[in-house]
């Protein structure tokens, strides 16, 4: 190999010098060869760096939400398996005719709209019905004259109750409930609600005054909130999930406990067992369906079911980011096949006899024991084996109980509207606001689940509370037609 001196380097000798072993004397020798040698050396080093640097993957994380994936990284959407809409020849669907006509308008012509020539009337005409909201919506102001009476039994003055507003309030109850529904169920921001009422509905509101009315509405509906919690704790199958929340700039957690009939939201500073102890007052007798978050291990429950899609996504994410070798491919293949066979078996419950279904169930359990008993060496395989051993009895509960699903999709769907509310309103600014958020969001979501008009149902309940002094029971699920 050439060393520092006055000799001339050829291409092969120059390439041999380049690399991590290059010394200061060798670099000076390359510089002495002139501009062409320096350019050649820099280009060669740049090529070596490019070959050594790993290429960044453009494949999106399979577990990342779609909204967090850049559009240019998303795969091209596949074509629909079938065209949109119903099949050809189906009966048409249109808006039903309104039950009443409020006003009539007649449209006539004196000249042709095309050539502007005079026209003569025909013997035919047609009608067209249009529904719209009037441009000038004026609030209704009602002055209530409240007569007072003397009660000999109570020996006190009594008076009738006004059910159109909360006590001492000049804002009608419908405005309070409608605005709360817009904010806590639909996720409309406080500023947007104030703008709609002030400029479109011509009802002057302030943001602070509206928030205070929501706090008062929470106090009235607190009994329904506690009833929702009691029904959730008494359910046969309960789904649970949690997501981040902010209260006065500090990290909190929004917990969601939901069934097919109720959804209970709770905002707590803890993401661990203290928050769960606040909800679970006693041992839960039903089946708790959750992901693999360790805090749920503290819940004392008759049975549990862990979300199998979470496990499949963990396998995919590990393969994508870590690309482990060793015995990981064999472990991943066996576990993925076991989970998918269990999911397929659950769909064949009606096809198989009870004895045949039970036999296949036992074989799946045996395959799981065999998988966990092997001495896996790859660290990610050992990590998942440790998790599966901890939750071995909580993986196939859905095969023993037909009403239990193998996933926690229901909780994720019910917590998603709250995530949209958080995105729009930036969570809460005080502990009282967080409490109001939990109560009103739970009440409106539960009423919607049960098929009620949330605004009408809350209005009726609050009016009964003002009239009798006690909130009526939470409305039951609306029976399906037919």
TORKOL-4160 file (C-alpha; in steps of 0.2 Angstrom, whole numbers, padded with zeros to 4 digits, m for minus):
482
<pt num="1" X="0000" Y="0000" Z="0000"/>
<pt num="2" X="0006" Y="0017" Z="m0004"/>
<pt num="3" X="0012" Y="0029" Z="0009"/>
<pt num="4" X="0015" Y="0047" Z="0011"/>
<pt num="5" X="0028" Y="0053" Z="m0002"/>
<pt num="6" X="0030" Y="0060" Z="m0019"/>
<pt num="7" X="0023" Y="0046" Z="m0029"/>
<pt num="8" X="0008" Y="0046" Z="m0040"/>
<pt num="9" X="m0007" Y="0035" Z="m0035"/>
<pt num="10" X="m0018" Y="0025" Z="m0047"/>
<pt num="11" X="m0036" Y="0022" Z="m0045"/>
<pt num="12" X="m0034" Y="0005" Z="m0036"/>
<pt num="13" X="m0022" Y="0013" Z="m0024"/>
<pt num="14" X="m0033" Y="0028" Z="m0021"/>
<pt num="15" X="m0048" Y="0016" Z="m0017"/>
<pt num="16" X="m0037" Y="0006" Z="m0005"/>
<pt num="17" X="m0033" Y="0021" Z="0005"/>
<pt num="18" X="m0051" Y="0027" Z="0008"/>
<pt num="19" X="m0060" Y="0020" Z="0023"/>
<pt num="20" X="m0060" Y="0021" Z="0042"/>
<pt num="21" X="m0041" Y="0017" Z="0042"/>
<pt num="22" X="m0037" Y="0033" Z="0032"/>
<pt num="23" X="m0023" Y="0043" Z="0041"/>
<pt num="24" X="m0018" Y="0061" Z="0041"/>
<pt num="25" X="m0003" Y="0057" Z="0030"/>
<pt num="26" X="m0013" Y="0047" Z="0018"/>
<pt num="27" X="m0026" Y="0061" Z="0016"/>
<pt num="28" X="m0012" Y="0074" Z="0013"/>
<pt num="29" X="m0005" Y="0062" Z="m0001"/>
<pt num="30" X="m0022" Y="0062" Z="m0009"/>
<pt num="31" X="m0023" Y="0081" Z="m0009"/>
<pt num="32" X="m0006" Y="0082" Z="m0017"/>
<pt num="33" X="m0013" Y="0072" Z="m0032"/>
<pt num="34" X="m0024" Y="0087" Z="m0037"/>
<pt num="35" X="m0042" Y="0092" Z="m0039"/>
<pt num="36" X="m0047" Y="0076" Z="m0049"/>
<pt num="37" X="m0041" Y="0064" Z="m0035"/>
<pt num="38" X="m0050" Y="0074" Z="m0021"/>
<pt num="39" X="m0066" Y="0074" Z="m0031"/>
<pt num="40" X="m0064" Y="0055" Z="m0034"/>
<pt num="41" X="m0061" Y="0052" Z="m0015"/>
<pt num="42" X="m0076" Y="0062" Z="m0009"/>
<pt num="43" X="m0088" Y="0053" Z="m0021"/>
<pt num="44" X="m0081" Y="0036" Z="m0016"/>
<pt num="45" X="m0084" Y="0040" Z="0002"/>
<pt num="46" X="m0101" Y="0047" Z="m0001"/>
<pt num="47" X="m0105" Y="0030" Z="m0010"/>
<pt num="48" X="m0099" Y="0020" Z="0005"/>
<pt num="49" X="m0109" Y="0030" Z="0017"/>
<pt num="50" X="m0125" Y="0028" Z="0007"/>
<pt num="51" X="m0122" Y="0009" Z="0006"/>
<pt num="52" X="m0119" Y="0008" Z="0025"/>
<pt num="53" X="m0134" Y="0019" Z="0031"/>
<pt num="54" X="m0150" Y="0009" Z="0032"/>
<pt num="55" X="m0164" Y="0014" Z="0021"/>
<pt num="56" X="m0179" Y="0022" Z="0030"/>
<pt num="57" X="m0194" Y="0011" Z="0029"/>
<pt num="58" X="m0209" Y="0020" Z="0021"/>
<pt num="59" X="m0221" Y="0006" Z="0026"/>
<pt num="60" X="m0233" Y="0014" Z="0039"/>
<pt num="61" X="m0234" Y="0006" Z="0057"/>
<pt num="62" X="m0249" Y="m0006" Z="0056"/>
<pt num="63" X="m0255" Y="m0001" Z="0073"/>
<pt num="64" X="m0254" Y="0018" Z="0070"/>
<pt num="65" X="m0271" Y="0026" Z="0068"/>
<pt num="66" X="m0275" Y="0031" Z="0050"/>
<pt num="67" X="m0275" Y="0050" Z="0054"/>
<pt num="68" X="m0257" Y="0049" Z="0060"/>
<pt num="69" X="m0251" Y="0041" Z="0044"/>
<pt num="70" X="m0245" Y="0053" Z="0030"/>
<pt num="71" X="m0256" Y="0051" Z="0015"/>
<pt num="72" X="m0241" Y="0047" Z="0004"/>
<pt num="73" X="m0237" Y="0032" Z="0014"/>
<pt num="74" X="m0254" Y="0025" Z="0013"/>
<pt num="75" X="m0257" Y="0011" Z="0001"/>
<pt num="76" X="m0268" Y="0013" Z="m0014"/>
<pt num="77" X="m0286" Y="0010" Z="m0009"/>
<pt num="78" X="m0293" Y="m0006" Z="m0016"/>
<pt num="79" X="m0308" Y="m0006" Z="m0027"/>
<pt num="80" X="m0325" Y="m0010" Z="m0019"/>
<pt num="81" X="m0330" Y="m0028" Z="m0019"/>
<pt num="82" X="m0347" Y="m0022" Z="m0025"/>
<pt num="83" X="m0354" Y="m0005" Z="m0031"/>
<pt num="84" X="m0362" Y="0007" Z="m0019"/>
<pt num="85" X="m0380" Y="0008" Z="m0016"/>
<pt num="86" X="m0394" Y="m0006" Z="m0017"/>
<pt num="87" X="m0396" Y="m0019" Z="m0030"/>
<pt num="88" X="m0403" Y="m0014" Z="m0047"/>
<pt num="89" X="m0422" Y="m0014" Z="m0047"/>
<pt num="90" X="m0424" Y="m0011" Z="m0028"/>
<pt num="91" X="m0439" Y="0001" Z="m0023"/>
<pt num="92" X="m0433" Y="0019" Z="m0022"/>
<pt num="93" X="m0431" Y="0028" Z="m0005"/>
<pt num="94" X="m0435" Y="0046" Z="m0003"/>
<pt num="95" X="m0439" Y="0059" Z="0010"/>
<pt num="96" X="m0457" Y="0056" Z="0017"/>
<pt num="97" X="m0470" Y="0069" Z="0014"/>
<pt num="98" X="m0472" Y="0081" Z="0029"/>
<pt num="99" X="m0488" Y="0078" Z="0039"/>
<pt num="100" X="m0494" Y="0096" Z="0037"/>
<pt num="101" X="m0493" Y="0111" Z="0026"/>
<pt num="102" X="m0490" Y="0128" Z="0035"/>
<pt num="103" X="m0492" Y="0140" Z="0021"/>
<pt num="104" X="m0495" Y="0140" Z="0002"/>
<pt num="105" X="m0487" Y="0150" Z="m0012"/>
<pt num="106" X="m0493" Y="0151" Z="m0030"/>
<pt num="107" X="m0481" Y="0154" Z="m0044"/>
<pt num="108" X="m0487" Y="0162" Z="m0061"/>
<pt num="109" X="m0479" Y="0169" Z="m0077"/>
<pt num="110" X="m0484" Y="0183" Z="m0088"/>
<pt num="111" X="m0469" Y="0180" Z="m0101"/>
<pt num="112" X="m0459" Y="0165" Z="m0106"/>
<pt num="113" X="m0443" Y="0163" Z="m0096"/>
<pt num="114" X="m0434" Y="0158" Z="m0112"/>
<pt num="115" X="m0439" Y="0170" Z="m0126"/>
<pt num="116" X="m0449" Y="0183" Z="m0115"/>
<pt num="117" X="m0465" Y="0181" Z="m0126"/>
<pt num="118" X="m0482" Y="0183" Z="m0119"/>
<pt num="119" X="m0489" Y="0166" Z="m0112"/>
<pt num="120" X="m0507" Y="0159" Z="m0110"/>
<pt num="121" X="m0512" Y="0149" Z="m0095"/>
<pt num="122" X="m0514" Y="0130" Z="m0097"/>
<pt num="123" X="m0527" Y="0118" Z="m0088"/>
<pt num="124" X="m0513" Y="0109" Z="m0079"/>
<pt num="125" X="m0502" Y="0113" Z="m0064"/>
<pt num="126" X="m0491" Y="0104" Z="m0052"/>
<pt num="127" X="m0486" Y="0105" Z="m0033"/>
<pt num="128" X="m0469" Y="0104" Z="m0025"/>
<pt num="129" X="m0467" Y="0103" Z="m0006"/>
<pt num="130" X="m0451" Y="0111" Z="0002"/>
<pt num="131" X="m0446" Y="0110" Z="0020"/>
<pt num="132" X="m0434" Y="0123" Z="0027"/>
<pt num="133" X="m0430" Y="0133" Z="0043"/>
<pt num="134" X="m0436" Y="0151" Z="0044"/>
<pt num="135" X="m0423" Y="0164" Z="0042"/>
<pt num="136" X="m0429" Y="0175" Z="0056"/>
<pt num="137" X="m0429" Y="0163" Z="0072"/>
<pt num="138" X="m0434" Y="0174" Z="0086"/>
<pt num="139" X="m0433" Y="0167" Z="0104"/>
<pt num="140" X="m0449" Y="0166" Z="0114"/>
<pt num="141" X="m0449" Y="0176" Z="0130"/>
<pt num="142" X="m0462" Y="0170" Z="0143"/>
<pt num="143" X="m0466" Y="0180" Z="0158"/>
<pt num="144" X="m0472" Y="0168" Z="0172"/>
<pt num="145" X="m0485" Y="0174" Z="0185"/>
<pt num="146" X="m0483" Y="0163" Z="0200"/>
<pt num="147" X="m0498" Y="0163" Z="0212"/>
<pt num="148" X="m0494" Y="0160" Z="0230"/>
<pt num="149" X="m0505" Y="0150" Z="0242"/>
<pt num="150" X="m0506" Y="0147" Z="0260"/>
<pt num="151" X="m0505" Y="0129" Z="0266"/>
<pt num="152" X="m0513" Y="0126" Z="0283"/>
<pt num="153" X="m0505" Y="0109" Z="0285"/>
<pt num="154" X="m0487" Y="0115" Z="0282"/>
<pt num="155" X="m0491" Y="0132" Z="0289"/>
<pt num="156" X="m0481" Y="0140" Z="0275"/>
<pt num="157" X="m0483" Y="0149" Z="0259"/>
<pt num="158" X="m0482" Y="0138" Z="0244"/>
<pt num="159" X="m0482" Y="0141" Z="0225"/>
<pt num="160" X="m0482" Y="0131" Z="0209"/>
<pt num="161" X="m0465" Y="0125" Z="0201"/>
<pt num="162" X="m0460" Y="0132" Z="0185"/>
<pt num="163" X="m0453" Y="0117" Z="0174"/>
<pt num="164" X="m0447" Y="0128" Z="0159"/>
<pt num="165" X="m0430" Y="0133" Z="0168"/>
<pt num="166" X="m0419" Y="0128" Z="0182"/>
<pt num="167" X="m0423" Y="0137" Z="0198"/>
<pt num="168" X="m0417" Y="0155" Z="0198"/>
<pt num="169" X="m0412" Y="0154" Z="0180"/>
<pt num="170" X="m0417" Y="0166" Z="0166"/>
<pt num="171" X="m0411" Y="0154" Z="0152"/>
<pt num="172" X="m0424" Y="0141" Z="0147"/>
<pt num="173" X="m0421" Y="0123" Z="0150"/>
<pt num="174" X="m0422" Y="0118" Z="0131"/>
<pt num="175" X="m0407" Y="0130" Z="0128"/>
<pt num="176" X="m0397" Y="0122" Z="0142"/>
<pt num="177" X="m0400" Y="0104" Z="0137"/>
<pt num="178" X="m0398" Y="0108" Z="0118"/>
<pt num="179" X="m0381" Y="0116" Z="0120"/>
<pt num="180" X="m0375" Y="0103" Z="0132"/>
<pt num="181" X="m0380" Y="0090" Z="0119"/>
<pt num="182" X="m0370" Y="0099" Z="0106"/>
<pt num="183" X="m0355" Y="0100" Z="0117"/>
<pt num="184" X="m0354" Y="0084" Z="0126"/>
<pt num="185" X="m0361" Y="0072" Z="0113"/>
<pt num="186" X="m0357" Y="0080" Z="0096"/>
<pt num="187" X="m0341" Y="0088" Z="0102"/>
<pt num="188" X="m0345" Y="0106" Z="0096"/>
<pt num="189" X="m0334" Y="0118" Z="0104"/>
<pt num="190" X="m0340" Y="0131" Z="0117"/>
<pt num="191" X="m0336" Y="0146" Z="0105"/>
<pt num="192" X="m0345" Y="0138" Z="0091"/>
<pt num="193" X="m0361" Y="0135" Z="0101"/>
<pt num="194" X="m0361" Y="0153" Z="0107"/>
<pt num="195" X="m0359" Y="0159" Z="0089"/>
<pt num="196" X="m0374" Y="0148" Z="0083"/>
<pt num="197" X="m0385" Y="0155" Z="0097"/>
<pt num="198" X="m0380" Y="0173" Z="0096"/>
<pt num="199" X="m0380" Y="0175" Z="0077"/>
<pt num="200" X="m0391" Y="0162" Z="0070"/>
<pt num="201" X="m0404" Y="0159" Z="0084"/>
<pt num="202" X="m0403" Y="0177" Z="0090"/>
<pt num="203" X="m0401" Y="0171" Z="0108"/>
<pt num="204" X="m0388" Y="0181" Z="0117"/>
<pt num="205" X="m0377" Y="0169" Z="0127"/>
<pt num="206" X="m0360" Y="0171" Z="0136"/>
<pt num="207" X="m0348" Y="0156" Z="0137"/>
<pt num="208" X="m0346" Y="0158" Z="0156"/>
<pt num="209" X="m0364" Y="0158" Z="0159"/>
<pt num="210" X="m0367" Y="0143" Z="0148"/>
<pt num="211" X="m0354" Y="0133" Z="0157"/>
<pt num="212" X="m0362" Y="0137" Z="0174"/>
<pt num="213" X="m0378" Y="0131" Z="0168"/>
<pt num="214" X="m0370" Y="0115" Z="0162"/>
<pt num="215" X="m0363" Y="0112" Z="0180"/>
<pt num="216" X="m0381" Y="0114" Z="0187"/>
<pt num="217" X="m0388" Y="0102" Z="0174"/>
<pt num="218" X="m0374" Y="0090" Z="0180"/>
<pt num="219" X="m0381" Y="0091" Z="0198"/>
<pt num="220" X="m0398" Y="0086" Z="0192"/>
<pt num="221" X="m0393" Y="0072" Z="0181"/>
<pt num="222" X="m0380" Y="0064" Z="0194"/>
<pt num="223" X="m0393" Y="0051" Z="0199"/>
<pt num="224" X="m0394" Y="0045" Z="0181"/>
<pt num="225" X="m0374" Y="0044" Z="0181"/>
<pt num="226" X="m0374" Y="0033" Z="0197"/>
<pt num="227" X="m0388" Y="0022" Z="0189"/>
<pt num="228" X="m0377" Y="0020" Z="0174"/>
<pt num="229" X="m0363" Y="0014" Z="0185"/>
<pt num="230" X="m0374" Y="0002" Z="0194"/>
<pt num="231" X="m0380" Y="m0006" Z="0178"/>
<pt num="232" X="m0363" Y="m0007" Z="0171"/>
<pt num="233" X="m0357" Y="m0016" Z="0187"/>
<pt num="234" X="m0372" Y="m0028" Z="0186"/>
<pt num="235" X="m0369" Y="m0032" Z="0168"/>
<pt num="236" X="m0365" Y="m0050" Z="0161"/>
<pt num="237" X="m0351" Y="m0043" Z="0149"/>
<pt num="238" X="m0342" Y="m0027" Z="0152"/>
<pt num="239" X="m0330" Y="m0018" Z="0140"/>
<pt num="240" X="m0316" Y="m0006" Z="0147"/>
<pt num="241" X="m0304" Y="0005" Z="0139"/>
<pt num="242" X="m0294" Y="0021" Z="0143"/>
<pt num="243" X="m0286" Y="0036" Z="0134"/>
<pt num="244" X="m0277" Y="0051" Z="0139"/>
<pt num="245" X="m0285" Y="0067" Z="0145"/>
<pt num="246" X="m0280" Y="0084" Z="0151"/>
<pt num="247" X="m0287" Y="0094" Z="0166"/>
<pt num="248" X="m0280" Y="0111" Z="0169"/>
<pt num="249" X="m0265" Y="0107" Z="0159"/>
<pt num="250" X="m0261" Y="0091" Z="0169"/>
<pt num="251" X="m0262" Y="0073" Z="0162"/>
<pt num="252" X="m0277" Y="0063" Z="0167"/>
<pt num="253" X="m0285" Y="0048" Z="0160"/>
<pt num="254" X="m0303" Y="0045" Z="0153"/>
<pt num="255" X="m0309" Y="0028" Z="0157"/>
<pt num="256" X="m0324" Y="0020" Z="0147"/>
<pt num="257" X="m0334" Y="0006" Z="0154"/>
<pt num="258" X="m0348" Y="0001" Z="0142"/>
<pt num="259" X="m0360" Y="m0012" Z="0138"/>
<pt num="260" X="m0373" Y="m0013" Z="0124"/>
<pt num="261" X="m0385" Y="m0003" Z="0135"/>
<pt num="262" X="m0374" Y="0009" Z="0145"/>
<pt num="263" X="m0358" Y="0019" Z="0143"/>
<pt num="264" X="m0350" Y="0026" Z="0159"/>
<pt num="265" X="m0336" Y="0039" Z="0157"/>
<pt num="266" X="m0324" Y="0043" Z="0172"/>
<pt num="267" X="m0310" Y="0055" Z="0172"/>
<pt num="268" X="m0296" Y="0052" Z="0184"/>
<pt num="269" X="m0278" Y="0057" Z="0188"/>
<pt num="270" X="m0273" Y="0038" Z="0189"/>
<pt num="271" X="m0271" Y="0026" Z="0175"/>
<pt num="272" X="m0269" Y="0012" Z="0187"/>
<pt num="273" X="m0278" Y="0002" Z="0200"/>
<pt num="274" X="m0284" Y="0017" Z="0211"/>
<pt num="275" X="m0295" Y="0023" Z="0196"/>
<pt num="276" X="m0302" Y="0005" Z="0194"/>
<pt num="277" X="m0305" Y="0004" Z="0213"/>
<pt num="278" X="m0315" Y="0020" Z="0211"/>
<pt num="279" X="m0326" Y="0012" Z="0198"/>
<pt num="280" X="m0327" Y="m0007" Z="0204"/>
<pt num="281" X="m0335" Y="m0005" Z="0222"/>
<pt num="282" X="m0335" Y="m0024" Z="0224"/>
<pt num="283" X="m0330" Y="m0040" Z="0215"/>
<pt num="284" X="m0337" Y="m0040" Z="0197"/>
<pt num="285" X="m0348" Y="m0055" Z="0193"/>
<pt num="286" X="m0348" Y="m0054" Z="0174"/>
<pt num="287" X="m0335" Y="m0055" Z="0161"/>
<pt num="288" X="m0323" Y="m0041" Z="0159"/>
<pt num="289" X="m0316" Y="m0038" Z="0141"/>
<pt num="290" X="m0300" Y="m0027" Z="0140"/>
<pt num="291" X="m0284" Y="m0026" Z="0131"/>
<pt num="292" X="m0268" Y="m0032" Z="0140"/>
<pt num="293" X="m0265" Y="m0016" Z="0150"/>
<pt num="294" X="m0258" Y="m0022" Z="0167"/>
<pt num="295" X="m0269" Y="m0011" Z="0178"/>
<pt num="296" X="m0284" Y="m0023" Z="0174"/>
<pt num="297" X="m0275" Y="m0037" Z="0183"/>
<pt num="298" X="m0280" Y="m0029" Z="0199"/>
<pt num="299" X="m0299" Y="m0031" Z="0195"/>
<pt num="300" X="m0307" Y="m0045" Z="0204"/>
<pt num="301" X="m0319" Y="m0053" Z="0191"/>
<pt num="302" X="m0327" Y="m0069" Z="0189"/>
<pt num="303" X="m0320" Y="m0071" Z="0171"/>
<pt num="304" X="m0310" Y="m0060" Z="0159"/>
<pt num="305" X="m0307" Y="m0060" Z="0140"/>
<pt num="306" X="m0292" Y="m0051" Z="0133"/>
<pt num="307" X="m0293" Y="m0043" Z="0116"/>
<pt num="308" X="m0285" Y="m0055" Z="0103"/>
<pt num="309" X="m0284" Y="m0042" Z="0089"/>
<pt num="310" X="m0272" Y="m0033" Z="0101"/>
<pt num="311" X="m0261" Y="m0048" Z="0102"/>
<pt num="312" X="m0261" Y="m0050" Z="0083"/>
<pt num="313" X="m0256" Y="m0032" Z="0081"/>
<pt num="314" X="m0242" Y="m0034" Z="0093"/>
<pt num="315" X="m0235" Y="m0049" Z="0082"/>
<pt num="316" X="m0236" Y="m0038" Z="0067"/>
<pt num="317" X="m0228" Y="m0023" Z="0075"/>
<pt num="318" X="m0214" Y="m0033" Z="0082"/>
<pt num="319" X="m0211" Y="m0041" Z="0065"/>
<pt num="320" X="m0211" Y="m0024" Z="0056"/>
<pt num="321" X="m0200" Y="m0014" Z="0068"/>
<pt num="322" X="m0188" Y="m0026" Z="0075"/>
<pt num="323" X="m0188" Y="m0040" Z="0062"/>
<pt num="324" X="m0182" Y="m0053" Z="0075"/>
<pt num="325" X="m0173" Y="m0068" Z="0070"/>
<pt num="326" X="m0169" Y="m0085" Z="0078"/>
<pt num="327" X="m0185" Y="m0095" Z="0083"/>
<pt num="328" X="m0196" Y="m0079" Z="0082"/>
<pt num="329" X="m0203" Y="m0084" Z="0064"/>
<pt num="330" X="m0209" Y="m0101" Z="0071"/>
<pt num="331" X="m0216" Y="m0094" Z="0087"/>
<pt num="332" X="m0225" Y="m0080" Z="0077"/>
<pt num="333" X="m0232" Y="m0093" Z="0065"/>
<pt num="334" X="m0239" Y="m0105" Z="0078"/>
<pt num="335" X="m0247" Y="m0091" Z="0089"/>
<pt num="336" X="m0255" Y="m0082" Z="0074"/>
<pt num="337" X="m0262" Y="m0099" Z="0068"/>
<pt num="338" X="m0268" Y="m0103" Z="0085"/>
<pt num="339" X="m0278" Y="m0087" Z="0087"/>
<pt num="340" X="m0285" Y="m0087" Z="0070"/>
<pt num="341" X="m0291" Y="m0105" Z="0072"/>
<pt num="342" X="m0299" Y="m0100" Z="0088"/>
<pt num="343" X="m0308" Y="m0086" Z="0079"/>
<pt num="344" X="m0314" Y="m0097" Z="0066"/>
<pt num="345" X="m0320" Y="m0110" Z="0078"/>
<pt num="346" X="m0331" Y="m0097" Z="0087"/>
<pt num="347" X="m0340" Y="m0093" Z="0070"/>
<pt num="348" X="m0344" Y="m0112" Z="0068"/>
<pt num="349" X="m0353" Y="m0113" Z="0085"/>
<pt num="350" X="m0370" Y="m0116" Z="0077"/>
<pt num="351" X="m0363" Y="m0128" Z="0064"/>
<pt num="352" X="m0355" Y="m0140" Z="0076"/>
<pt num="353" X="m0363" Y="m0152" Z="0089"/>
<pt num="354" X="m0359" Y="m0147" Z="0107"/>
<pt num="355" X="m0347" Y="m0162" Z="0109"/>
<pt num="356" X="m0338" Y="m0158" Z="0093"/>
<pt num="357" X="m0336" Y="m0140" Z="0098"/>
<pt num="358" X="m0330" Y="m0145" Z="0115"/>
<pt num="359" X="m0317" Y="m0157" Z="0107"/>
<pt num="360" X="m0310" Y="m0143" Z="0096"/>
<pt num="361" X="m0310" Y="m0131" Z="0111"/>
<pt num="362" X="m0299" Y="m0144" Z="0121"/>
<pt num="363" X="m0287" Y="m0146" Z="0106"/>
<pt num="364" X="m0284" Y="m0127" Z="0105"/>
<pt num="365" X="m0281" Y="m0127" Z="0124"/>
<pt num="366" X="m0268" Y="m0141" Z="0122"/>
<pt num="367" X="m0260" Y="m0132" Z="0107"/>
<pt num="368" X="m0258" Y="m0116" Z="0119"/>
<pt num="369" X="m0250" Y="m0127" Z="0132"/>
<pt num="370" X="m0238" Y="m0134" Z="0120"/>
<pt num="371" X="m0233" Y="m0117" Z="0113"/>
<pt num="372" X="m0230" Y="m0110" Z="0131"/>
<pt num="373" X="m0220" Y="m0125" Z="0136"/>
<pt num="374" X="m0207" Y="m0124" Z="0122"/>
<pt num="375" X="m0190" Y="m0116" Z="0127"/>
<pt num="376" X="m0191" Y="m0101" Z="0116"/>
<pt num="377" X="m0174" Y="m0091" Z="0115"/>
<pt num="378" X="m0179" Y="m0075" Z="0105"/>
<pt num="379" X="m0182" Y="m0061" Z="0118"/>
<pt num="380" X="m0198" Y="m0055" Z="0110"/>
<pt num="381" X="m0205" Y="m0073" Z="0110"/>
<pt num="382" X="m0200" Y="m0075" Z="0128"/>
<pt num="383" X="m0209" Y="m0058" Z="0131"/>
<pt num="384" X="m0225" Y="m0064" Z="0124"/>
<pt num="385" X="m0224" Y="m0081" Z="0132"/>
<pt num="386" X="m0223" Y="m0072" Z="0149"/>
<pt num="387" X="m0239" Y="m0062" Z="0145"/>
<pt num="388" X="m0248" Y="m0077" Z="0138"/>
<pt num="389" X="m0244" Y="m0087" Z="0154"/>
<pt num="390" X="m0251" Y="m0073" Z="0165"/>
<pt num="391" X="m0267" Y="m0072" Z="0155"/>
<pt num="392" X="m0268" Y="m0091" Z="0149"/>
<pt num="393" X="m0286" Y="m0093" Z="0156"/>
<pt num="394" X="m0292" Y="m0076" Z="0149"/>
<pt num="395" X="m0288" Y="m0079" Z="0130"/>
<pt num="396" X="m0302" Y="m0091" Z="0125"/>
<pt num="397" X="m0317" Y="m0086" Z="0136"/>
<pt num="398" X="m0326" Y="m0081" Z="0121"/>
<pt num="399" X="m0327" Y="m0100" Z="0116"/>
<pt num="400" X="m0335" Y="m0104" Z="0133"/>
<pt num="401" X="m0347" Y="m0090" Z="0133"/>
<pt num="402" X="m0356" Y="m0086" Z="0117"/>
<pt num="403" X="m0361" Y="m0068" Z="0122"/>
<pt num="404" X="m0343" Y="m0063" Z="0125"/>
<pt num="405" X="m0333" Y="m0057" Z="0110"/>
<pt num="406" X="m0315" Y="m0060" Z="0106"/>
<pt num="407" X="m0311" Y="m0042" Z="0105"/>
<pt num="408" X="m0313" Y="m0025" Z="0114"/>
<pt num="409" X="m0320" Y="m0016" Z="0098"/>
<pt num="410" X="m0335" Y="m0010" Z="0107"/>
<pt num="411" X="m0326" Y="m0001" Z="0121"/>
<pt num="412" X="m0314" Y="0007" Z="0107"/>
<pt num="413" X="m0330" Y="0012" Z="0097"/>
<pt num="414" X="m0338" Y="0020" Z="0112"/>
<pt num="415" X="m0322" Y="0029" Z="0118"/>
<pt num="416" X="m0319" Y="0036" Z="0100"/>
<pt num="417" X="m0332" Y="0050" Z="0101"/>
<pt num="418" X="m0324" Y="0056" Z="0118"/>
<pt num="419" X="m0308" Y="0057" Z="0109"/>
<pt num="420" X="m0316" Y="0068" Z="0095"/>
<pt num="421" X="m0322" Y="0079" Z="0109"/>
<pt num="422" X="m0305" Y="0080" Z="0117"/>
<pt num="423" X="m0298" Y="0085" Z="0100"/>
<pt num="424" X="m0310" Y="0099" Z="0098"/>
<pt num="425" X="m0311" Y="0106" Z="0115"/>
<pt num="426" X="m0294" Y="0102" Z="0122"/>
<pt num="427" X="m0301" Y="0093" Z="0137"/>
<pt num="428" X="m0306" Y="0102" Z="0153"/>
<pt num="429" X="m0299" Y="0117" Z="0163"/>
<pt num="430" X="m0304" Y="0112" Z="0180"/>
<pt num="431" X="m0309" Y="0097" Z="0191"/>
<pt num="432" X="m0327" Y="0103" Z="0191"/>
<pt num="433" X="m0327" Y="0104" Z="0172"/>
<pt num="434" X="m0320" Y="0086" Z="0171"/>
<pt num="435" X="m0334" Y="0080" Z="0183"/>
<pt num="436" X="m0347" Y="0089" Z="0172"/>
<pt num="437" X="m0339" Y="0081" Z="0157"/>
<pt num="438" X="m0340" Y="0064" Z="0164"/>
<pt num="439" X="m0358" Y="0065" Z="0169"/>
<pt num="440" X="m0366" Y="0073" Z="0154"/>
<pt num="441" X="m0356" Y="0063" Z="0141"/>
<pt num="442" X="m0361" Y="0047" Z="0150"/>
<pt num="443" X="m0380" Y="0052" Z="0151"/>
<pt num="444" X="m0381" Y="0058" Z="0133"/>
<pt num="445" X="m0371" Y="0043" Z="0126"/>
<pt num="446" X="m0382" Y="0030" Z="0135"/>
<pt num="447" X="m0398" Y="0038" Z="0130"/>
<pt num="448" X="m0392" Y="0037" Z="0112"/>
<pt num="449" X="m0387" Y="0019" Z="0114"/>
<pt num="450" X="m0404" Y="0015" Z="0120"/>
<pt num="451" X="m0413" Y="0023" Z="0105"/>
<pt num="452" X="m0419" Y="0039" Z="0113"/>
<pt num="453" X="m0418" Y="0057" Z="0107"/>
<pt num="454" X="m0406" Y="0063" Z="0120"/>
<pt num="455" X="m0412" Y="0081" Z="0121"/>
<pt num="456" X="m0430" Y="0076" Z="0123"/>
<pt num="457" X="m0426" Y="0062" Z="0136"/>
<pt num="458" X="m0416" Y="0074" Z="0147"/>
<pt num="459" X="m0429" Y="0088" Z="0146"/>
<pt num="460" X="m0443" Y="0076" Z="0152"/>
<pt num="461" X="m0432" Y="0069" Z="0166"/>
<pt num="462" X="m0427" Y="0087" Z="0172"/>
<pt num="463" X="m0444" Y="0093" Z="0171"/>
<pt num="464" X="m0451" Y="0078" Z="0181"/>
<pt num="465" X="m0437" Y="0081" Z="0194"/>
<pt num="466" X="m0442" Y="0100" Z="0196"/>
<pt num="467" X="m0460" Y="0095" Z="0197"/>
<pt num="468" X="m0458" Y="0080" Z="0210"/>
<pt num="469" X="m0441" Y="0084" Z="0218"/>
<pt num="470" X="m0434" Y="0067" Z="0212"/>
<pt num="471" X="m0426" Y="0062" Z="0195"/>
<pt num="472" X="m0436" Y="0048" Z="0187"/>
<pt num="473" X="m0427" Y="0031" Z="0182"/>
<pt num="474" X="m0416" Y="0031" Z="0167"/>
<pt num="475" X="m0427" Y="0028" Z="0152"/>
<pt num="476" X="m0426" Y="0010" Z="0146"/>
<pt num="477" X="m0420" Y="0004" Z="0129"/>
<pt num="478" X="m0433" Y="0008" Z="0115"/>
<pt num="479" X="m0440" Y="m0008" Z="0108"/>
<pt num="480" X="m0436" Y="m0012" Z="0090"/>
<pt num="481" X="m0450" Y="m0011" Z="0078"/>
<pt num="482" X="m0457" Y="m0027" Z="0072"/>
